[in-house]
């Protein structure tokens, strides 16, 4: 293990996009519901509302709400923007909860199992507690702990999330390694003293999208998968 992270005792993981494949899940359930809709851009538009919507909560423009409630708000907006009509309220409610039923990336569960042999592994996500529990059961994700931003009433990249997770784990920030496929998340974690590991998910936005990559040397570790991360950490 690299000396710079030799004191790490716990790994905290972003979930949507890093652990689970949101795009394929939304497209699959959408097509089952309405085959006549082009669900590829629909899924992307829904996801692109994610950070702007959270920013509205962070700025106080929207009251605090769970991620389940915000996902329904975002869904209604995309349905209107894309002129998708005719869904019943029950169908909308079911579709809005697709975020509880997303499949993990193929390397996620085996990689977490390897890492768990050496470290505490915990979800640290903007998802609600119930979403994260459902995802863990659906994908057989072997978390030691699930830490939702609901515990802090603050969304990432708010420092209360990163520092609060370290405090709950009874560790110093530098003893926690934040793992994510999203540069903004890791930059925020690093700014508050956590160690950082970028795991590439080039398929997150589909085969035609440019993959997200950090600047050279920006984070403590860069890996191609969770199993690659486990190897780099001697797990």
Helices and strands as residue ranges (DSSP letters): G 3-5, E 10-13, H 22-33, H 39-58, H 67-81, H 89-96, G 98-100, H 108-116, E 120-125, H 129-139, E 145-148, G 149-151, H 159-168, G 173-175, E 176-180, H 183-191, E 195-199, E 221-223, H 226-232
